[in-house]
Structures are given as structure tokens and as C-alpha cells.
């Protein structure tokens, strides 16, 4: 989501726990003051890391839509086991700097356990609780349709629609003691009274006596009248006959070792200035994603949103797919097609806030109720002043049912493989990150500003998702750097698999916009890319959709600007601007991938340097779709240089396919030479050499490595297939020499026990792999240069502007 926050996330390096100064004062808000809950047994589910807790009794009263709840007394008979468990919070062992905040974690864990226990006792468990869509909304039950809606403040209620001429006088609903309205509409002559794909709405009278019509909260499809300007959406009863239902044909593919994510917006994926469909995306775009060796697709704007330009982040209907791109069955076709291509599919889920719309959004159910009667907090706490949206009350029982069921709905019904949670920073803190510059002081994360109810919801959500789908991938968009966000729930962490490394693109944009090439600091770049919390995985990216929207520019556009319109032809020599731009585009993205995290993300089109920005249809541009599309013709045109950036992107991903360096925990930066403008590091058993110098070629450049032996080129950004100058010989063998005293790192070269020499041209990256002598023959056939598999360019059309002779390069490399 486009961030309105002014954040400066400061988190620890890749290999050391953060050593930020902490205060030891206790936050009284987070002291456990209620009576304890009895704990009988604790065990850990080995498949997903969630601990299951069984209790003897509970004291809290709960409102449930289906089961009565009594107030119970406490039992202290096994309190010692509870206290003992609370005294051994795993997160504190991972990061001892968190120990001053132990009371906070005890309070958080207790609140989580209380809530989970209540759900287990009165709803049959977390997974059953998350099947709310089988009760609420419209469901077929015993020869009829049953409709239920939670609206405790309503005085009367009816169901209206095409089926009854929008007259609800014969379809009054009944309210139970928990504020749930329901009605059963028996079939007529064996057929449903409400036809499939017909419009429906919930009509209710609120306390001032007025009747209002709203789209059902759990509606599974909603559409708008395209012939009416700014028309409100209508709820649609979606229950297609068996002959029209999409049946999944392919199983979910195995979970990748590390996600290489292609972030995509279906609507703007057409090359034409219009809204693309799910089926067109599946048939036309998914093969492109697979061809570029991504293993995961992250879909934006899936949940229905009435304002297209919100990028899908102002959700109106949480259980409905965006009707602009097709029907629920069409989306299922897309996901099944992705699975057939071996691609995991993540959904960009928005549980941080909801659209402020009344007539067609969830906000329409808030007619002045108390927080216990509404999906949202009341007053200022329920409104996000920067986003102009409503904020959920995560302590409310029915809100928990709604949001947790929403997650299960997308997993079960549509076979998504996980989620990217939007706006997590806004959820974690009462201040929502507004006007908050995080410095890394732990008091900023664990104080009265922390919204523990939201934290508990996220813990429940992550436990649920991983219980249902152990191979799920769940990613948090958090710019604050909250410790424990990416640690398991049983440690008192929040349970995400990854967090987005959101500081990285900001640093690249700053460098490209504001610093001359000679001012780029290799140490600062390296530190920024490795500045992540120990044991908490990150997804790195150089630019996402945030850097592509109107008012900003992509990295390619910042580097090459107007020359992208006139100088991208291979039929003429590349201008200095284009040569620099393509070279830096490749190494910026690759360095981010190789050093910035345990996963990688790219936004649709940025892989080939898509020019211009994204501008959704709006009043300010005359409702134009001109810049709300992707110009695939640019990368498909053989004589344009866009193909070089695309080919290198493909090769980057194939390199990880072959060597799994993203999943490796071995990451050692051995040199950040600011004078040479060179960064050298190892990831897995690969050795990476990045030369950012605008002019200098280094012959016989000495680099350190771990393992002795013979090394060869695995990937070379300067190869002609990638629009480079072909200055590095790929058939050269690089033999290592031992360095210093074995076992004494300070006597080694850059603290590495071995070294070898290479040729390093300006603005290039070359990756070296260690040859397995026993398999040298087969390796030479398969791994003698990943880029050779991607000879997509017509090299005869590329002018030879090499400044080094390949034969000289080979000789230099052997020395």
C-alpha cells in the first residue's frame, strides 16, 4: 500500500541481535491484573509451530452468535504451570534485549491464550470459528436458502432483491440474543427462490426509525451498473449450478525454498488501455511470469473495492472478488492455471482498515452503535485520518469471526497459497504510524501505543492460516521493524513468515535521485541491504507498486527518463544515459535480490524497465486508462533494449533455481570498498562481485572466498545477451590461493581463508560458482553460464563497443 508514514525503520544487522539502548521502566498498561486462566496441557504442533493450549476454566464472558456463554470462576490449581510457561517466553531467548519488556509479552501471550481458549470452548476451535461463511451470509440449507447477518443495533430487518421486487414486507428477519438476524426462504417447486446471479440487499431500520439498504456483509459477489456514473454496487447472490462452477484440476505446487514473487495487478495487466480480466491474465500474463522463473504470484486488488484508483486498498466487500475483472469462477481459473504452471499464488489481503463508503461498503452497518455492536471502533479511534477509512475493533468477537473466516474463505474456496497483509504498521499501533519516525528504540514497539488487540488478532490469523495450510506463505507489510513480527506464535511472536524490507527501495530512490555516481557509498548500500533482524526473514525489493504510481518514477525512468522514448533501439549505439541506465537497473535489482533478504519481489513490468508511472483513471486525468496498463510490446519488440533487462531478470531467478542462494543462511560480506566502488560477498557457495564504479575496470582484482578450488562464471550482467559489452570471459577457470594462517581469520584476506582473481568491468556484477571436480564434465554442460540459456537477443544487431578484449580478459582471470 502507498505509505503515508514518515518512518525510519532501524533494525539489527543480518547476523547480530539489535543492541539498541532500552529503558527498564514497566508499562503499567501491560501488567496482568485479571485473574489467571488455568492451564492443563501445552503441546506444539510440529507442522506449523503453533502451540495448542488446553485450559480447565475461564472467567470471561463472551458474546457468540450461536452458543450461550456463562460467566465461570477461576481455578488456581495449576497456576504454577501457567507462570512457568510465561517465564519461558521463547522470543526473549532469541533476543535478550527484549527481556525488559517481559511483562508486555506475558500480557500479550495471556490475552492470546484467553481469546483462543474462548474460541475453542464456544466455537469448537479456531478452524471451526473461521468457517463463519458457512453460517453468515447466504447458504443453502435443507431445501432452502438461509441468510444471516450480524447487526445488533438494527430494530427491524428484511431481505430484499430482484426476487421479491425489492419489497421486503414478506421477508422479515428474526433477531437472536446476540444481534444476529436470520431468515430461511424455502425453495419453490424444488428451485431456489433467489436465483443465482440476482441482486440482493439487507434492509434494516436503525434507532432513529429510518430504513436503510446495505450490501450484505458476507456477500460473495458485488457488481455495479456500468451505464450509471458513480453508481453504487449491488450485492449479488452467487450460487452457480454445478455445470457452471469451476472445478480445480491441479494441486497446489510444492512450497518454494524461497519466494521469488511477481507482484501483479490483474486489472492493469493488459497492453490496451482498459481493465484486463482474470482469464486474460491467466492465459497471457502467467506464462510470462513462469518464463521469467518466478515461483510466486502476488495478486493485488482482488477483494472488491468500489474506487478503482485505491489500488484495491479501500475494500468494500471482503468476501467478494473484484467484479471488474470477472466472476469468482474466473478467478478460480486463474489460480488453477497458476498452479498448473508451478506458481504459488498469494493474495494481498487488507484487514488493516475498510472503505469509508456507506452504501456499498461494510461501513454501512455502522449507524451509531457502540463498539460492541459494530465492526469498527467508534469515534476518532475508528477512523484513519490519512487514509479516510474505518478501523476494525479487533477485540470484538464477531469482528474476529468475520476477519478469520475471510482468511479461510480465500484459502479454501479459491485455493490461495497465502497472504501479504497490507498496512500491518497501522494495525500494530494506536497512532497507526502517523507522524511517527521509528528509531529502533524498543520502547517505541512495546508501550501504551501498542494495540495489543490487533497483535492478538494477527497471532490468531497466522496460527489459523498455518494450521489450515502448513505450506502457506504469510508476509507482513510493516515499516516499523517491530521485533518478533516474524517469529512463531508459540514464542510470543506474531507469526509471520516474512516481512517486507521496506527501507530498501527508499534508499535506492534516494541514491538514484540525489547522489552522483561517485557519491554512492558501498558500505551504506551494503548495510541497508543487510539491516534486518536476526532469525526474522525478509522479502527484499528494489521497487514495488509504491515506487511506480503517479507522482513518482520507476528506477528505470529515473535513470533514463525521456531517452527511454528515443534511444532504446538496438539499431543504433546506446547513448551514455541508456548504457548507464540499463547497467545500473540490472545491478540494483540483482544486488537487492542477492543481499537484501530471504525472498525477492518485483512489480509487474519493472523487470524490463517499464517506462512512466501508473496513473489510475480519475477526475484529474479525464478518467484515462492510458497509464493504467503494461506495455508488453516494448519487451516483445526484438530491436528494443527492454528485452535485455527482462532477460537478465529471468537469469537472476534461474540462478536461484540452480543454486538456492536465497534460502541459504550463509551470507558474508567480505568487502565494501568505497574507493573502488566494489562490493564482494558470498551467499550460499556463490561469490558475488558488484562493481558500481562508472569508469574503472579492475584486472586481476583479488576477492576472498570460503571454499578452496576452481571457480567459474555463473552469471555476468555484462554479457551481450543482457545488453552488456561482453568483457568477461566465461570459459576461464579461477583457482583459489590460501590466505593467512588457517583458523585465524584476522590473518586472512578480508577475513576469508581463500582468494582468487577476477576481471571486474565498471557497472557490472559477476557471480562465480565453485566447480565440483567430480561432476565437472556435466556441470560444464549445464552451468557454464546461466545467461547462455537466455540468448534472447539478436547479438548481430548489437554494436560491439567492448573496451576490453575477451582473450585478454581470460588471461587476466587465470593469473
C-alpha positions, 0 to 999 in steps of 0.5 A, a space after each residue: 500500500 502507498 505509505 503515508 508514514 514518515 518512518 525510519 525503520 532501524 533494525 539489527 544487522 543480518 547476523 547480530 541481535 539489535 543492541 539498541 539502548 532500552 529503558 527498564 521502566 514497566 508499562 503499567 498498561 501491560 501488567 496482568 491484573 485479571 485473574 489467571 486462566 488455568 492451564 492443563 496441557 501445552 503441546 506444539 504442533 510440529 507442522 506449523 509451530 503453533 502451540 495448542 493450549 488446553 485450559 480447565 476454566 475461564 472467567 470471561 464472558 463472551 458474546 457468540 452468535 450461536 452458543 450461550 456463554 456463562 460467566 465461570 470462576 477461576 481455578 488456581 490449581 495449576 497456576 504454577 504451570 501457567 507462570 512457568 510457561 510465561 517465564 519461558 517466553 521463547 522470543 526473549 531467548 532469541 533476543 535478550 534485549 527484549 527481556 525488559 519488556 517481559 511483562 508486555 509479552 506475558 500480557 500479550 501471550 495471556 490475552 492470546 491464550 484467553 481469546 483462543 481458549 474462548 474460541 475453542 470452548 464456544 466455537 469448537 476451535 479456531 478452524 471451526 470459528 473461521 468457517 463463519 461463511 458457512 453460517 453468515 451470509 447466504 447458504 443453502 440449507 435443507 431445501 432452502 436458502 438461509 441468510 444471516 447477518 450480524 447487526 445488533 443495533 438494527 430494530 427491524 430487518 428484511 431481505 430484499 432483491 430482484 426476487 421479491 421486487 425489492 419489497 421486503 414486507 414478506 421477508 422479515 428477519 428474526 433477531 437472536 440474543 446476540 444481534 444476529 438476524 436470520 431468515 430461511 426462504 424455502 425453495 419453490 417447486 424444488 428451485 431456489 427462490 433467489 436465483 443465482 446471479 440476482 441482486 440482493 440487499 439487507 434492509 434494516 431500520 436503525 434507532 432513529 426509525 429510518 430504513 436503510 439498504 446495505 450490501 450484505 456483509 458476507 456477500 460473495 459477489 458485488 457488481 455495479 451498473 456500468 451505464 450509471 456514473 458513480 453508481 453504487 454496487 449491488 450485492 449479488 447472490 452467487 450460487 452457480 449450478 454445478 455445470 457452471 462452477 469451476 472445478 480445480 484440476 491441479 494441486 497446489 505446487 510444492 512450497 518454494 525454498 524461497 519466494 521469488 514473487 511477481 507482484 501483479 495487478 490483474 486489472 492493469 495487466 493488459 497492453 490496451 488501455 482498459 481493465 484486463 480480466 482474470 482469464 486474460 491474465 491467466 492465459 497471457 500474463 502467467 506464462 510470462 511470469 513462469 518464463 521469467 522463473 518466478 515461483 510466486 504470484 502476488 495478486 493485488 486488488 482482488 477483494 472488491 473495492 468500489 474506487 478503482 484508483 485505491 489500488 484495491 486498498 479501500 475494500 468494500 466487500 471482503 468476501 467478494 472478488 473484484 467484479 471488474 475483472 470477472 466472476 469468482 469462477 474466473 478467478 478460480 481459473 486463474 489460480 488453477 492455471 497458476 498452479 498448473 504452471 508451478 506458481 504459488 499464488 498469494 493474495 494481498 489481503 487488507 484487514 488493516 482498515 475498510 472503505 469509508 463508503 456507506 452504501 456499498 461498503 461494510 461501513 454501512 452497518 455502522 449507524 451509531 452503535 457502540 463498539 460492541 455492536 459494530 465492526 469498527 471502533 467508534 469515534 476518532 479511534 475508528 477512523 484513519 485520518 490519512 487514509 479516510 477509512 474505518 478501523 476494525 475493533 479487533 477485540 470484538 468477537 464477531 469482528 474476529 469471526 468475520 476477519 478469520 473466516 475471510 482468511 479461510 474463505 480465500 484459502 479454501 474456496 479459491 485455493 490461495 497459497 497465502 497472504 501479504 497483509 497490507 498496512 500491518 504498521 497501522 494495525 500494530 499501533 494506536 497512532 497507526 504510524 502517523 507522524 511517527 519516525 521509528 528509531 529502533 528504540 524498543 520502547 517505541 514497539 512495546 508501550 501504551 501505543 501498542 494495540 495489543 488487540 490487533 497483535 492478538 488478532 494477527 497471532 490468531 490469523 497466522 496460527 489459523 492460516 498455518 494450521 489450515 495450510 502448513 505450506 502457506 506463505 504469510 508476509 507482513 507489510 510493516 515499516 516499523 521493524 517491530 521485533 518478533 513480527 516474524 517469529 512463531 506464535 508459540 514464542 510470543 511472536 506474531 507469526 509471520 513468515 516474512 516481512 517486507 524490507 521496506 527501507 530498501 527501495 527508499 534508499 535506492 530512490 534516494 541514491 538514484 535521485 540525489 547522489 552522483 555516481 561517485 557519491 554512492 557509498 558501498 558500505 551504506 548500500 551494503 548495510 541497508 541491504 543487510 539491516 534486518 533482524 536476526 532469525 526474522 526473514 525478509 522479502 527484499 525489493 528494489 521497487 514495488 507498486 509504491 515506487 511506480 504510481 503517479 507522482 513518482 518514477 520507476 528506477 528505470 525512468 529515473 535513470 533514463 527518463 525521456 531517452 527511454 522514448 528515443 534511444 532504446 533501439 538496438 539499431 543504433 549505439 546506446 547513448 551514455 544515459 541508456 548504457 548507464 541506465 540499463 547497467 545500473 537497473 540490472 545491478 540494483 535489482 540483482 544486488 537487492 535480490 542477492 543481499 537484501 533478504 530471504 525472498 525477492 519481489 518485483 512489480 509487474 513490468 519493472 523487470 524490463 524497465 517499464 517506462 512512466 508511472 501508473 496513473 489510475 483513471 480519475 477526475 484529474 486525468 479525464 478518467 484515462 486508462 492510458 497509464 493504467 496498463 503494461 506495455 508488453 510490446 516494448 519487451 516483445 519488440 526484438 530491436 528494443 533494449 527492454 528485452 535485455 533487462 527482462 532477460 537478465 531478470 529471468 537469469 537472476 531467478 534461474 540462478 536461484 533455481 540452480 543454486 538456492 542462494 536465497 534460502 541459504 543462511 550463509 551470507 558474508 560480506 567480505 568487502 565494501 570498498 568505497 574507493 573502488 566502488 566494489 562490493 564482494 560477498 558470498 551467499 550460499 557457495 556463490 561469490 558475488 562481485 558488484 562493481 558500481 564504479 562508472 569508469 574503472 575496470 579492475 584486472 586481476 582484482 583479488 576477492 576472498 572466498 570460503 571454499 578452496 578450488 576452481 571457480 567459474 562464471 555463473 552469471 555476468 550482467 555484462 554479457 551481450 545477451 543482457 545488453 552488456 559489452 561482453 568483457 568477461 570471459 566465461 570459459 576461464 577457470 579461477 583457482 583459489 590461493 590460501 590466505 593467512 594462517 588457517 583458523 585465524 581469520 584476522 590473518 586472512 584476506 578480508 577475513 576469508 581463508 581463500 582468494 582468487 582473481 577476477 576481471 571486474 568491468 565498471 557497472 557490472 556484477 559477476 557471480 562465480 560458482 565453485 566447480 565440483 571436480 567430480 561432476 565437472 564434465 556435466 556441470 560444464 554442460 549445464 552451468 557454464 553460464 546461466 545467461 547462455 540459456 537466455 540468448 534472447 537477443 539478436 547479438 548481430 544487431 548489437 554494436 560491439 563497443 567492448 573496451 576490453 578484449 575477451 582473450 585478454 580478459 581470460 588471461 587476466 582471470 587465470 593469473 
